[in-house]
Amino acid sequence: MLVADASRVKELADWASEWCVSVCLPTHKVVGKDDGDSLRLKNLLQDAESELVGTGMRRPDAARFVASMIPAELSDPSSEVFHRAGVALFAAPGFQRAYQLVSEVPALMTVASRFHLKPLLGMLEHDLRFFLLALTRGHAQLYFCDSSGLKPIEVPQMPPSLDDATRFDDRERALLSHSASRKGRGAVIAVFHGQGSRKDYLHEDLMRYLHMIDASLNGIIAETDPLVLAGNQDTVALYQGLSGHGSLVEPGVLANPETMAAADLHARALSTVEAEVAKSTGTDVAAFHRLHGTGKASSTPTAVIQAARRGRVETLFVASEVQLWGRYDVGTDVPELHAGRVPGDEDLLDSAAEDAWLAGATIHVVPSADVPGGTGIAAVFRY
């Protein structure tokens, strides 16, 4: 089963229909045990069937439609899909998608005019995808990493080692020497042109090697792709100084990657990226508190939901486990909040997250206790 990336989430966000069914189910990572996940999924789908009937659909039609939502991977209660973080199912007339989740989500089912995407938006933030570049004099290797592990990537133009990068230079240096004089019984004293010492040559070789590695990554990774370096402190510092890559994650893994198990290398790199994400979230929280009360930030739900619909949100915080039911009145351009859920309602927190994300905002889907302002939703505005 696929994991939803940004392009797949965009496809779901762009889809609108008279009714869109969304089902999110947290699963249990215990191989060989069902733990009731298949039963919970069945109950959620039964709830979806009842809501579809409530919209006017005939029950037999609703039952057939809901049954068609179950992909083959979920037909077996012992399937390994049930032993990961969760699954998300989406269906509308003429449209069906199923995705694996990489982070835990609350169990939820909605029938509305839009898909419920808050769990996927949160996953995009926490499904940390990045590149790892292992650097030693004896070997250079690029990896693609996500939350689950790392995979080596072949880079055609990358020199495999320092020796490979400089073997032609060594020949040229040999030609720089010549027989300058003789001592005793014809002993030749080699004289070298230039002022460089062996130490200078070694540094030049290393710099040339690192430049070649950096150049080889053009077209392989994008400027915005996070790149973690792994190597000894001096080598990593040199690469950070010469690289033009726009998203180097510091400090990197300051250890010899050749002596580390793949799992340990991945864990340390992932920890570095997680720390960078946490720092970014903290910066955004501080910005909210600094701007709150100035008109550039708010935690009033109606104001934030309306701003998200209008494309004014720069940074959005939204509670992962809370729903705010209601409808957005397009005629008055004002959200209508309900104390409880009624047929036809949508989660306006989810709608705000979708609207803000589609407009390019930074989205933080976090536990309600971590949403500044205490209302389950908060935002910093562009203007």
C-alpha positions as CSV (number, residue, x, y, z in Angstrom):
1,M,0.0,0.0,0.0
2,L,1.3,3.4,-1.0
3,V,2.3,6.3,1.4
4,A,0.7,9.6,0.5
5,D,3.2,12.2,-0.7
6,A,2.4,15.8,-1.3
7,S,1.2,15.2,-4.9
8,R,-1.3,12.6,-3.7
9,V,-2.6,14.8,-0.9
10,K,-3.0,17.6,-3.5
11,E,-5.1,15.2,-5.6
12,L,-7.4,14.5,-2.6
13,A,-7.6,18.2,-1.7
14,D,-8.6,19.2,-5.2
15,W,-11.5,16.6,-5.2
16,A,-14.9,17.9,-4.4
17,S,-18.2,16.0,-4.6
18,E,-21.7,15.8,-3.2
19,W,-20.2,13.4,-0.7
20,C,-16.7,12.3,0.0
21,V,-16.1,9.4,2.5
22,S,-12.9,9.5,4.6
23,V,-11.9,6.8,7.0
24,C,-8.8,6.9,9.2
25,L,-7.8,4.0,11.4
26,P,-4.8,3.7,13.7
27,T,-3.3,0.2,13.7
28,H,-1.1,-1.8,16.0
29,K,2.5,-2.7,15.3
30,V,2.3,-6.3,16.7
31,V,3.1,-8.8,14.0
32,G,1.0,-12.0,14.1
33,K,-1.9,-10.4,16.1
34,D,-5.0,-8.7,14.8
35,D,-5.6,-6.6,18.0
36,G,-9.1,-5.8,16.8
37,D,-8.1,-3.5,14.0
38,S,-10.1,-5.3,11.3
39,L,-13.2,-5.1,13.6
40,R,-12.6,-1.4,14.2
41,L,-12.3,-0.8,10.4
42,K,-15.6,-2.7,9.9
43,N,-17.4,-0.5,12.5
44,L,-16.1,2.7,10.9
45,L,-17.3,1.5,7.5
46,Q,-20.7,0.7,8.9
47,D,-20.9,4.2,10.3
48,A,-20.0,5.5,6.8
49,E,-22.8,3.3,5.3
50,S,-25.3,4.8,7.8
51,E,-24.3,8.4,7.0
52,L,-24.6,7.7,3.2
53,V,-28.1,6.4,3.8
54,G,-28.8,9.6,5.7
55,T,-27.9,11.6,2.6
56,G,-30.6,9.7,0.7
57,M,-28.6,6.8,-0.8
58,R,-30.4,3.4,-0.9
59,R,-28.9,1.1,1.8
60,P,-28.0,-1.6,-0.7
61,D,-26.1,0.9,-2.8
62,A,-24.4,2.3,0.3
63,A,-23.4,-1.1,1.4
64,R,-21.9,-2.0,-2.0
65,F,-20.1,1.3,-2.1
66,V,-18.6,0.9,1.3
67,A,-17.6,-2.7,0.6
68,S,-15.7,-1.5,-2.5
69,M,-13.6,0.9,-0.3
70,I,-11.7,-2.1,1.3
71,P,-8.5,-2.7,-0.7
72,A,-7.2,-6.3,-1.1
73,E,-4.4,-5.7,1.5
74,L,-7.1,-5.1,4.2
75,S,-9.2,-8.1,3.4
76,D,-7.0,-10.3,5.6
77,P,-7.1,-9.5,9.3
78,S,-3.5,-10.8,9.7
79,S,-2.2,-8.5,6.9
80,E,1.1,-6.7,7.7
81,V,-0.7,-3.5,6.8
82,F,-2.5,-3.8,10.2
83,H,0.9,-3.8,11.9
84,R,2.0,-0.3,10.9
85,A,0.9,3.1,12.1
86,G,-2.4,3.3,10.3
87,V,-4.4,3.4,7.1
88,A,-6.6,6.0,5.4
89,L,-9.3,5.3,2.9
90,F,-10.9,7.9,0.7
91,A,-13.9,7.4,-1.7
92,A,-16.3,9.5,-3.7
93,P,-18.4,8.8,-6.9
94,G,-15.8,7.5,-9.4
95,F,-12.9,7.9,-7.1
96,Q,-11.1,5.7,-4.5
97,R,-7.7,5.8,-2.8
98,A,-6.1,3.9,0.1
99,Y,-2.9,5.0,1.8
100,Q,-0.6,3.7,4.5
101,L,0.1,6.1,7.4
102,V,3.5,6.4,8.9
103,S,2.4,8.2,12.1
104,E,-0.5,7.5,14.5
105,V,-3.8,9.2,13.9
106,P,-7.1,9.2,15.8
107,A,-9.8,6.9,14.4
108,L,-12.2,8.9,12.4
109,M,-14.9,8.7,9.7
110,T,-16.5,11.6,7.9
111,V,-18.9,12.0,5.0
112,A,-18.7,15.6,3.6
113,S,-18.2,17.5,0.4
114,R,-14.4,17.3,0.9
115,F,-12.0,14.6,2.1
116,H,-10.7,14.8,5.6
117,L,-7.0,15.4,5.1
118,K,-5.7,16.6,8.5
119,P,-4.0,13.2,9.2
120,L,-2.2,13.3,5.9
121,L,-1.1,16.9,6.3
122,G,0.3,16.0,9.7
123,M,2.0,13.0,8.2
124,L,3.7,15.2,5.5
125,E,5.2,17.2,8.4
126,H,6.3,14.2,10.4
127,D,7.1,11.7,7.6
128,L,10.7,13.1,7.4
129,R,12.1,12.4,4.0
130,F,15.6,13.6,3.4
131,F,19.0,12.7,1.9
132,L,22.1,11.5,3.7
133,L,25.5,11.9,2.3
134,A,28.2,9.7,3.9
135,L,31.7,11.2,3.4
136,T,35.0,9.5,4.0
137,R,38.3,9.6,2.0
138,G,37.7,5.9,1.2
139,H,34.1,6.1,0.1
140,A,31.2,8.5,-0.7
141,Q,27.6,7.3,-0.7
142,L,24.2,9.1,-1.1
143,Y,21.1,7.6,0.6
144,F,17.5,8.5,0.5
145,C,15.9,8.3,4.0
146,D,12.5,8.4,5.5
147,S,11.1,7.6,8.9
148,S,11.5,3.9,8.4
149,G,15.0,3.5,7.0
150,L,17.5,4.4,4.3
151,K,18.2,3.3,0.8
152,P,21.5,3.8,-1.2
153,I,21.2,5.9,-4.4
154,E,23.6,5.5,-7.3
155,V,25.0,8.8,-8.4
156,P,26.7,8.3,-11.8
157,Q,29.2,11.2,-11.6
158,M,30.1,10.8,-7.9
159,P,33.8,9.7,-7.4
160,P,33.7,6.5,-5.3
161,S,36.7,7.6,-3.2
162,L,39.4,10.3,-2.8
163,D,41.9,8.0,-4.7
164,D,39.5,7.8,-7.7
165,A,39.0,11.5,-7.7
166,T,42.7,12.4,-7.8
167,R,44.4,9.5,-9.6
168,F,45.1,11.6,-12.7
169,D,46.4,14.5,-10.6
170,D,49.0,12.1,-9.0
171,R,50.4,11.4,-12.5
172,E,50.6,15.1,-13.2
173,R,52.5,15.7,-10.0
174,A,55.0,13.0,-10.9
175,L,55.7,14.8,-14.2
176,L,56.4,18.0,-12.2
177,S,59.7,16.5,-10.9
178,H,62.9,16.3,-13.0
179,S,66.5,15.2,-12.6
180,A,68.1,18.4,-11.4
181,S,71.6,17.3,-10.2
182,R,73.7,14.4,-9.3
183,K,75.6,13.6,-6.1
184,G,78.3,11.1,-5.5
185,R,78.0,8.1,-7.9
186,G,75.2,9.5,-10.1
187,A,72.5,9.7,-7.4
188,V,69.6,11.8,-8.8
189,I,68.1,14.5,-6.6
190,A,64.5,15.2,-7.7
191,V,63.5,18.8,-7.7
192,F,59.8,19.8,-7.6
193,H,58.3,22.9,-9.2
194,G,56.1,25.0,-7.1
195,Q,55.9,25.8,-3.4
196,G,53.3,23.2,-2.1
197,S,54.1,20.7,0.6
198,R,52.6,17.2,0.9
199,K,50.1,18.6,3.4
200,D,49.0,21.2,1.0
201,Y,48.5,18.6,-1.7
202,L,46.5,16.4,0.6
203,H,44.2,19.4,1.4
204,E,43.9,20.3,-2.2
205,D,43.0,16.7,-3.1
206,L,40.3,16.5,-0.4
207,M,38.8,19.8,-1.5
208,R,38.8,18.7,-5.2
209,Y,37.1,15.4,-4.1
210,L,34.4,17.2,-2.1
211,H,33.8,19.7,-5.0
212,M,33.3,16.8,-7.4
213,I,30.9,15.1,-5.0
214,D,28.9,18.3,-4.6
215,A,28.7,18.9,-8.4
216,S,27.6,15.3,-8.9
217,L,24.4,15.9,-6.8
218,N,23.1,18.5,-9.3
219,G,19.9,17.1,-10.8
220,I,19.8,14.3,-8.2
221,I,18.5,16.2,-5.2
222,A,16.6,19.5,-5.2
223,E,17.7,22.7,-3.4
224,T,14.8,22.3,-0.9
225,D,15.6,18.6,-0.1
226,P,17.1,18.3,3.4
227,L,20.6,16.9,3.2
228,V,22.4,15.5,6.2
229,L,26.2,14.9,6.1
230,A,27.9,12.1,7.9
231,G,31.7,12.1,8.4
232,N,34.4,13.3,10.6
233,Q,34.1,16.9,11.9
234,D,36.8,18.4,9.6
235,T,35.4,16.7,6.4
236,V,31.9,17.8,7.2
237,A,32.9,21.3,8.0
238,L,34.8,21.6,4.7
239,Y,31.8,20.3,2.7
240,Q,29.4,22.7,4.5
241,G,31.8,25.5,3.5
242,L,32.0,24.8,-0.2
243,S,28.5,23.3,-0.9
244,G,25.9,25.4,-2.7
245,H,23.1,23.2,-1.5
246,G,20.4,25.3,0.1
247,S,19.1,22.8,2.7
248,L,22.0,21.4,4.6
249,V,20.9,20.1,8.0
250,E,23.5,20.9,10.7
251,P,25.5,19.7,12.6
252,G,25.1,16.4,10.7
253,V,26.4,13.0,11.9
254,L,29.9,13.7,13.2
255,A,31.3,10.1,13.1
256,N,32.9,7.7,10.6
257,P,29.9,6.3,8.7
258,E,32.0,3.3,7.5
259,T,32.2,2.0,11.1
260,M,28.4,2.4,11.8
261,A,25.7,-0.1,11.2
262,A,23.1,1.1,8.7
263,A,20.4,1.2,11.4
264,D,22.6,3.4,13.7
265,L,23.5,5.7,10.8
266,H,19.8,6.2,9.9
267,A,18.8,6.7,13.6
268,R,21.4,9.4,14.1
269,A,20.6,11.2,10.8
270,L,16.8,11.0,11.6
271,S,17.4,12.5,15.0
272,T,19.3,15.4,13.5
273,V,16.3,16.1,11.1
274,E,13.8,15.8,13.9
275,A,15.7,18.3,16.0
276,E,15.6,20.7,13.1
277,V,11.9,20.3,12.6
278,A,11.3,20.8,16.4
279,K,13.4,24.0,16.3
280,S,11.4,25.3,13.3
281,T,8.1,24.6,15.1
282,G,9.4,26.4,18.2
283,T,10.3,29.4,16.1
284,D,6.8,29.5,14.6
285,V,5.2,29.3,18.1
286,A,7.4,32.2,19.3
287,A,6.4,34.2,16.2
288,F,2.7,33.6,17.1
289,H,3.1,34.8,20.6
290,R,5.1,37.8,19.5
291,L,2.4,38.8,16.9
292,H,-0.7,37.9,18.9
293,G,-2.7,41.0,19.6
294,T,-1.3,43.0,16.7
295,G,-3.7,41.8,14.0
296,K,-1.0,39.5,12.5
297,A,-2.0,36.4,14.5
298,S,-5.1,34.9,16.0
299,S,-6.5,31.9,17.9
300,T,-10.1,32.8,17.3
301,P,-11.5,29.9,15.3
302,T,-13.9,31.9,13.0
303,A,-11.1,34.4,12.2
304,V,-8.5,31.8,11.4
305,I,-10.9,29.6,9.4
306,Q,-12.0,32.7,7.4
307,A,-8.4,33.8,6.8
308,A,-7.4,30.3,5.6
309,R,-10.3,30.4,3.1
310,R,-9.0,33.7,1.8
311,G,-5.4,32.6,1.6
312,R,-4.1,34.9,4.3
313,V,-2.5,32.3,6.6
314,E,1.3,32.0,6.6
315,T,1.6,29.5,9.5
316,L,-1.2,27.3,10.9
317,F,-1.4,25.3,14.1
318,V,-4.3,22.8,14.3
319,A,-5.2,20.2,16.8
320,S,-4.7,16.6,15.5
321,E,-7.3,15.0,17.7
322,V,-10.1,17.6,17.9
323,Q,-12.9,18.4,15.4
324,L,-14.8,21.6,15.1
325,W,-18.1,20.8,13.3
326,G,-20.0,23.2,11.1
327,R,-20.2,24.6,7.6
328,Y,-18.7,27.4,5.6
329,D,-21.4,29.7,4.2
330,V,-20.0,30.7,0.8
331,G,-22.7,33.3,0.3
332,T,-21.8,35.3,3.5
333,D,-18.1,34.1,3.5
334,V,-18.5,33.3,7.2
335,P,-18.0,29.9,9.0
336,E,-21.0,28.6,10.9
337,L,-20.0,26.6,14.0
338,H,-22.1,23.9,15.5
339,A,-22.1,22.6,19.1
340,G,-22.3,19.1,17.8
341,R,-22.1,17.3,14.5
342,V,-25.2,17.4,12.3
343,P,-25.6,15.7,8.9
344,G,-23.7,17.6,6.2
345,D,-21.2,19.1,8.6
346,E,-17.5,19.2,7.9
347,D,-14.6,19.5,10.4
348,L,-13.8,23.2,9.9
349,L,-10.4,22.7,11.5
350,D,-9.6,20.2,8.7
351,S,-11.0,22.6,6.1
352,A,-8.8,25.4,7.3
353,A,-5.8,23.1,7.2
354,E,-6.5,22.1,3.6
355,D,-7.2,25.7,2.5
356,A,-4.0,27.0,4.2
357,W,-1.9,24.2,2.8
358,L,-3.2,24.7,-0.7
359,A,-2.2,28.4,-0.4
360,G,1.3,27.5,0.5
361,A,1.2,27.9,4.3
362,T,3.3,26.0,6.8
363,I,1.0,23.5,8.6
364,H,1.7,22.1,12.1
365,V,-0.8,19.3,13.0
366,V,-0.1,18.8,16.7
367,P,-1.8,17.7,19.9
368,S,-4.3,20.3,21.1
369,A,-2.1,21.0,24.1
370,D,0.6,22.2,21.8
371,V,-1.6,24.6,19.8
372,P,-0.9,28.1,21.1
373,G,-4.0,30.1,22.2
374,G,-5.9,27.0,23.6
375,T,-8.7,26.9,21.0
376,G,-7.5,24.0,18.8
377,I,-6.5,26.4,16.0
378,A,-4.1,29.3,15.7
379,A,-2.4,31.2,12.9
380,V,0.1,33.8,11.9
381,F,-1.2,35.8,9.0
382,R,0.6,37.0,5.8
383,Y,-1.1,40.4,6.1
